[in-house]
Amino acid sequence: VLQIEVALQSQYRCGYCHSQQRLMGVALTVDHIIPQSVGGETTLENLCLACWDCNLAKSDRITAVDPETETAVRLYHPMQQQWNTHFRWEGNGLYIVGRTPTGRATVSALKLNRPQLVESRRYWLEAGWHPPKDE
């Protein structure tokens, strides 16, 4: 039941790169935003869907370095922060760009513009399926 609530809360898309599960061709995984290894709990407020690549890149981190300021900052928290505050789409939706230190650090650390994902976004754009309509 919790997994279904997480999927609904996440709108069936990755909390980080916002790829939609229906377009990915694989089920997204449930991610502990604050990992259990650093005290994160298994609660709806600490869980989101994540694509496998974002989940693997994030691992058990909660901080990363902002490439612009070279300071360590907290990674984006999908349940506590608004995506559009920290990120924006560029290139008609091909690329995610960080607007804030948190956004820039998350884009870099989770590799939100990895080549394979950008290529998929290109096809999704052509089909009119991307970016998600509420952004």
Secondary structure, 3 states (H helix, E strand, C coil): CHHHHHHHHCCCECCCCCCEHHHHCCCCEEEECCCHHHCCCCCHHHEEEECHHHHHHHCCCCEEECCCCCCEEECCCCCCCCHHHHEEEEHHHCEEEECCHHHHHHHHHHCCCCHHHHHHHHHHHHHCCCCCCCC
